[in-house]
Amino acid sequence: MNAFLVFWFPWFVLVVVVVFWAYGLVDFLNTDERDIRTFTRPVWLAILVFGSAVGAIAWLVAGRPRRQ
């Protein structure tokens, strides 16, 4: 049982991080440039690509348009 967790847990974490990053990237790509709150579109793209999950969190907190 312990060997099972040691092998699969890192893969599970990796999949969760990649899915979260992909969600942030797709959400960014579907957002109109006029609705982005803080930086310009190229800056946010660089943050998302190079920042991975931290970039996705930053996008969802600071860049994504507020929902009404």
N, C-alpha and C positions, 0 to 999 in steps of 0.2 A: 504493500500500500504506500509506504513512504517513497519508494523508488518511483512509483507511478506519479506521485505529486511532484517530485523533484524533476522529473522529465517533462511533464505536461504543463505545469503551472507557468513557466516562462513563455511557453508557446501561447497559452491562453492570454497572458498579459500582452504579448506582442500583437495578437489579433485584435484585442480590444483597443489598443493604442492606434493601430493602423485604421480600423473602422472609424474611430473618433476623428482622426486626422482627415480621412476621406470625406466624412460628413462635413467638416468645416470647409474643406476645399470646394466641394460641390456647392455648398451654400454660398460661398464667396463667388463662385463663377456664375451663379444664378441671380446675383444681386446686381441691380442697376448701379452704375457708377455714381449717379446723383444721390443715391440713398446711403452711400458709405459715410459713416460718421466722422472718422478721424483722419487717417492718412489717405494718400492717393492709391489708386488701384495697383500700380506697379510695386509700391512699397508693401502693401498688404500681400501681394502675391509672393514677394521675397520672404516676408515674415512667415507665411504659411508653408512655403516650400522648405525653407531652411530651419524653421522653428519646430516642425513636426507637431506633436500634440500640444506643446506649449504655445505654438503659433495658432493652433486651432482654438485653444482656450482664449487667447488674446483676441482673436477675431470675434468669437461669440460674445465676449464681454465688452469690448471697446469699439469694434468696427461694424458689427452687424446693425442694420437699421432696427430701431425700436418697433416692436409689434404694437398695433393699436387695438 
